[in-house]
Amino acid sequence: MDDKKLDLNLLLALEALLAELNVTRAAKRLNLSQPALSAQLARLRDIFGDQLLIPTSRGVSATAMAKEIQVPLRHALDQMRGLVSRARSFNPASAKIAFGISASDYMQVAVLLPFVTKISAAAPDVQVMVRAVYTPKADLERGDVDVAFLQSSEVEGTEFRYLDVLRERYVGIARKHSLSPGGMPMDRFVAARHAIVSPRAEGFRGPTDDALAAMGLTRKVAVAVSSFVMMIEAVAGSDLIALAPERLVARYADRVDTFEPPLPVAGFRIAMVWHERTHDHPGRAWLRSQLAGFCAQN
């Protein structure tokens, strides 16, 4: 599934279609024309790689995949509606408030930089302090930050509230104009000198090395750095290659070329995390709704 093609309107359309099992009634519920909703259904089918709804004599019937995602979809949209409803009493145009957000360099450059630029026009007196992720859970407990962005695996099962907002995949990167026709075959991939991210200086090995080892292969890791931004800069000025998050790489399209990794590489999910005591605060709810909406569209 290509997450970049998703937007909230498509998910709302899917929710209505699964609830009504009738394109005409779902279109009326959404205040859309039937052709417009049919076009959205076509996009949804392309995104999910599944028919989702199959025509029958009584309307449409949900496929097995559609039935599986109906309840999680409703829960996710209910969370979004809750965020919006709690934010209604907050007026960003006149509010004077400071927010704290902690995030990795990846999130800061790929998401938060364009986000803070966008909201400055709608909320001219709102201040946003963006800080690096060092002790995010402690920062949330102390109230030093209002929102932290962490990999979903780090917060599942904790006492914090969270909402998955991004699904990211890795792409290969190399110095501009250094890739030969045909991309990056496995033999060239393992022979190249690699850069990796090791935030805590844990060594020169990562999940990709484990995947290669399962295939009886090894690669040459020449450089380990603390951040994705530094890694991309290193690749842009050398013969190193690396795997990096696709959204971040898009910001450096003029510096690096991309290739599809020659082996499956698991991506990751990013969650927006907040403390229970700020859950009902109108201003913080507004911030979360803005962040969630922005992530859904980018």
N, C-alpha and C positions, 0 to 999 in steps of 0.2 A: 504494500500500500504506500502510495506517495503522499506523505503527510503535508507537503507544501501545497497540495491542491485543496486541502480542507479549509473550510471557513465555518463560522457559527451558523450562517444561514443554511448551509447544506445540512448540517447536523439537525437543525430545527425541522427542516423539510423531511429528513429521514424519520425523525421522531413522529411527525404527523402521519406520514405514510404507513408506518408500522402500527400506529394506533388505529387508524381508520380502515386500512386495507382497501382503500378506494381512492383513486387519484382525484376524482371530482370532489369528493368530500374533503380530502386533505387540502386541496387547492383552496376551497372555500374557507377552511379553518385558518389557512395562512394568508388569506386575502391576496392570492395569486391567481393568474389565469392558468388553465389546465396545461396549455403548451409550455408555459414557463416552468411549472412544476415537473412536467415530463422531461424538460431539458436538465433540470437539477437531478432528477433520478438517473438520467444517462451519465451525468458526471459522477454521481455516487457509485454507480456500477463500475465505472472505469477506475475509480480510486480503490474500491474494495476488491476489485477483481472477482465480483460475484453478481449474479442477477438481482439479488436481494428480494425482489418481488416478481412473481410469475403470474401472468394473466390467467384468470379462471372465469367460469360462467357467472360467478357472483361478484366479480371484481378482481382482486389480486390476492395471491397467497404468499406468505413470507417463506423464504428459503431457510435452510438449517442455519446458515451463518447469520441471517437477519434475526432469527429467533434468539441466537446466542448473544447478540450484541444489544438487543432491545432494552433489557434491564440496566446494564452498565451505562448505556447511552442516556437513559432517563435520569439515572442518579447523577451523572456528570453535568447534565444540563440543569438539573435542580440545584446543584451547587452553584453554578453560574448565576442562576436567577436569584439565589439567596444573596450572593455577593452584590448584585445590582440593587436589590430591594433595600439592603442595609445602607447602601451608599446614597439613597435618594435625598436624605436630609442634609447632605454635605454640598456646599456650593463652592466648587473649586475656583470660580472666577473671583471670589472675594475672600477666600480663606487665607489665613496667614498661619502656616503650619510647616514643620520640618519632618521629613521622613528619613529613616535609615534603611538601607538595603545592602545586604552582603551577597557577594557573588564571585565566582571564579573569573579569571581574566577572559575566558571564553564567553561567559554570559555578559560580562561588562562590555566587550567590544561588539559581539554579535547582536545583542538584544538591548541592553540598557542604554548604550550610547544613543541609538536612534530613538529610544523610548523617552528619555529625559528631554531630548530636543523637541519631540512632538508635544509633550504635555506642558512645556513652558508657555506656549501660546494660550492654552486653555486655563492654566492656573499660574498666572504671572507672579504671585506672591508665595507660592509653594516652593519650599527648598527641599532638595534631595541630596542626601549624603550617601555616596556609594563607596563601600569599603570592601577590602579583600576578605575572603573566607579564611579565617584562622580558627576561631572557636565558635562556630555559628550557633550551636545549641545553647551554649552559655550566654552568647550575645542576646539571643531571643529571651532567655530567662531573665536576664538583667534589664531588658528593655533597651539595650543599646541599639538594636535594629528592630524594625517592624516586620521585615520580610527577609528571608534567606532563600537563596536558590541552591538546592543540593540535588545530587543524584537520588532518584526515588528510592533506590535500595538502601540509602542511608537513613531514611525517615519512616519507612514502612514498619509498623508495629510500635512506634514511639508514642509519647503522649502529645506530640505536637499535631496541630491541624495542618493539612497539606492538600495540594491539588496538583496533579500532573499537568504540566503546561507545554512541554516540548518532548518530542521524540527525535533523537539525533542519530545520524549515521556517519561513518567515517569514509573519507575519500583519500586517495593517494595524492601527494603533491611532489612536484619537482621544480627546479629552477626554470624560469620562463624559457621557452624554445629549446629545452634540452631533451624532450621526449621524441623518440623516433616513431615513425608510422607503425601502427599496430598496438600502441599503448604500452603496457608493462607486462610482458609475459613472465611466468614464474621464474625462469632461469635468470632473467635480468634482475628481477625483484630480489632474489636471495643473494645475488652477487653484488648488489649495490651497497653503499654505506648508508646506514639509517640513523635518523635522529628520533628519539622518543621523549615523552614527558614522564618525569619521575618527581612529583612534587615534594616528596620527603627524602629524596636522594636514596632510594631503595635499591638502586643497582641498574644494570643495563639489560633488563629483561622485562617483558610485558606479556599480556594475553596473546598477542600475535605470535610471539615466540612459542608459546604453548601449542597454538594451532599448527604452526609449522612443524614442531617436534612430532606431533601426531601423524604427520605426513612423512616423517623421516628426514626433515629438512631443517636447516638453520640459516640465520641471516647475520649480517655484520652490523651490530649496533655500535656506532662510533661516538655518538654524543647523546647524553641525557641531560635535559634541562628542566627547569621548574615550572614552565608555563607553555601553553600552546602558542601564544603570541611570539615568545622568544624562539620556539621551535620553527615557526613559519619564517621568521626573519633569518634564521640560520640556513634553512633550505633555500630561500630566495637568493642568497649570496654564495652558494656553494654547489657541489655536486651531490650533496646529501639528498635522500628522499625520506618521506615520512607519511604517516597516516594522521589525519586531522579532522575535526568536526566540520561537516559540510557548510553550515551557516557561517562559521568563522572564516573558512577558506574563501567564501564568496566576497568577503571584504578585501581580499588580497588578490583578486583576479588579475590585476595588472602586474603582480610580482611573481606569481607561481602558476604553473599549469597543473591540471588535475588528471588523474587516471583512476580507473576502477581497480581496486585491489584484486590480485589474481587468486585470492582465497577468501572464503566467507569471514567477515570481521563483525562481531556483535557490536551494535550501537549502544545507546544508553537513553534513559528517560530523565528529564529534569522536573523536579517538583518545586512549587512555590510553598514555602513553609512559614507558619506564623504561630504565635503563642495564643493560648485560649483567652487570656485576659484582654487581648486586642481584637478579639473576634467580632464584637458588636460595636466597636468604635466606628462612627460614620466615616470619618476621614480615612482611617486605615482600611475600611471596607471599600471605599472608593479607590484607594491606591491599588488594592488587590484586584478589583474588577477591571481597572485600566490595564494592569500588567497582564492579567489573564487574557483579556481581549486582544492586546497587542501581540502576545505570544501566539495566539490562535491564528493570527493573520500573517505571521512572519516565519 
